[in-house]
Amino acid sequence: MRLFKLIMFPALLLVLVIFVSGCKSKYRDLDLSMYQYRDTRDLVKFVYDASLILKKEGMNNLAYFRNNRTLYNTPDYYLYIYDMKGINIYHAGMEHLEGKNLWDVTDKNGKKVVQLVLDALEDKNNPHAWVHYSWWEPGNFYPVPKSSCHFKVTTPEGKELFVGGGINYPQEEQEFIRIIVDDAAQLIEDKGGEALTDISNPVSQYNYRDVRVFAFRPDGEMLISPAINSTFSQTNLLECTDESGHKPFANALKELESQDTVWKVFMAKNRYQRRLIKKCLYIRKTRMTGREIYVVAITDLPEPPY
């Protein structure tokens, strides 16, 4: 018995080392450090795993996905595969979509989801190609808020596809607003004042759920309002206070004198409960027609458990 243990222990140790090292190498190129929530990290790995299968095995492996729908349609998320023209090749949650072209299909708010995905896949600032929209939950009769990540794949046959999956009722990652604010700031640098129309468009990537990218000048004058589709309001953001009496925008501008971006936490009323909650805003400094302006978005502050 003792001899058996002496023989088996090194063998088990070797298996464990191989297993652990294999897990590490599998995701060595996948940076998840920007996410606060485990659900988000798990989704990215779920989609990434499927992309590796397609990248290695190609179109021949579509039978594997179709024969194992239960593996790719979980209570938390499901997998889908499209070609770059918007044709659905595989859908673990809605089999009836397979073979259909969804290029011009919109969600209930008018967002062309497939086109947003293709834009996100080309955005180096958005490494996991996140998009945010409303969609049907399989088996239910009403749309739900959704955030999805995607990976572009070139199969061994040379066919370009994208693989994706999303979370219903997603937790609001700070990374989500970092992406759209940085993109909006770059768009303003590239297009000047014309970019403001694109950013304020309600069906653009810059507006989703309760999040809206807005912009203002150093004196507090709004270029894009955080609350209304107009700038007729004379509210000066530098004078605005949170529920604790602090001035988050005025305080942020002091820090922006020596840096390009700032995260600030502030207190706000919770719309579901009679209590105050913490929210955060992300501000990036940019320039429009030679003048300094600030681009901002606000989201929920991540709370444990992550």
Rosetta blueprint (number, residue, H / E / L):
1 M L
2 R H
3 L H
4 F H
5 K H
6 L H
7 I H
8 M H
9 F H
10 P H
11 A H
12 L H
13 L H
14 L H
15 V H
16 L H
17 V H
18 I H
19 F H
20 V H
21 S H
22 G H
23 C H
24 K H
25 S H
26 K H
27 Y L
28 R L
29 D L
30 L L
31 D L
32 L L
33 S L
34 M L
35 Y L
36 Q L
37 Y L
38 R H
39 D H
40 T H
41 R H
42 D H
43 L H
44 V H
45 K H
46 F H
47 V H
48 Y H
49 D H
50 A H
51 S H
52 L H
53 I H
54 L H
55 K H
56 K H
57 E H
58 G H
59 M H
60 N H
61 N H
62 L H
63 A H
64 Y H
65 F H
66 R H
67 N H
68 N L
69 R H
70 T H
71 L H
72 Y L
73 N E
74 T L
75 P L
76 D L
77 Y L
78 Y E
79 L E
80 Y E
81 I E
82 Y E
83 D E
84 M L
85 K L
86 G L
87 I E
88 N E
89 I E
90 Y E
91 H E
92 A L
93 G L
94 M L
95 E H
96 H H
97 L H
98 E L
99 G L
100 K L
101 N E
102 L L
103 W L
104 D L
105 V L
106 T E
107 D L
108 K L
109 N L
110 G L
111 K L
112 K E
113 V H
114 V H
115 Q H
116 L H
117 V H
118 L H
119 D H
120 A H
121 L H
122 E L
123 D L
124 K L
125 N L
126 N L
127 P L
128 H L
129 A L
130 W L
131 V E
132 H E
133 Y E
134 S E
135 W E
136 W E
137 E L
138 P L
139 G L
140 N L
141 F L
142 Y L
143 P E
144 V E
145 P E
146 K E
147 S E
148 S E
149 C E
150 H E
151 F E
152 K E
153 V E
154 T E
155 T L
156 P L
157 E L
158 G L
159 K L
160 E E
161 L E
162 F E
163 V E
164 G E
165 G E
166 G E
167 I E
168 N E
169 Y L
170 P L
171 Q L
172 E L
173 E L
174 Q H
175 E H
176 F H
177 I H
178 R H
179 I H
180 I H
181 V H
182 D H
183 D H
184 A H
185 A H
186 Q H
187 L H
188 I H
189 E H
190 D H
191 K H
192 G L
193 G L
194 E H
195 A H
196 L H
197 T H
198 D H
199 I H
200 S H
201 N L
202 P L
203 V L
204 S L
205 Q L
206 Y L
207 N E
208 Y E
209 R L
210 D L
211 V E
212 R E
213 V L
214 F E
215 A E
216 F E
217 R L
218 P L
219 D L
220 G L
221 E L
222 M E
223 L E
224 I E
225 S L
226 P L
227 A L
228 I L
229 N L
230 S L
231 T L
232 F L
233 S L
234 Q L
235 T L
236 N L
237 L H
238 L H
239 E H
240 C L
241 T L
242 D L
243 E L
244 S L
245 G L
246 H L
247 K L
248 P H
249 F H
250 A H
251 N H
252 A H
253 L H
254 K H
255 E H
256 L L
257 E L
258 S L
259 Q L
260 D L
261 T E
262 V E
263 W E
264 K E
265 V E
266 F E
267 M E
268 A E
269 K E
270 N L
271 R L
272 Y L
273 Q L
274 R L
275 R L
276 L E
277 I E
278 K E
279 K E
280 C E
281 L E
282 Y E
283 I E
284 R E
285 K E
286 T E
287 R E
288 M E
289 T L
290 G L
291 R E
292 E E
293 I E
294 Y E
295 V E
296 V E
297 A E
298 I E
299 T E
300 D E
301 L L
302 P L
303 E L
304 P L
305 P L
306 Y L
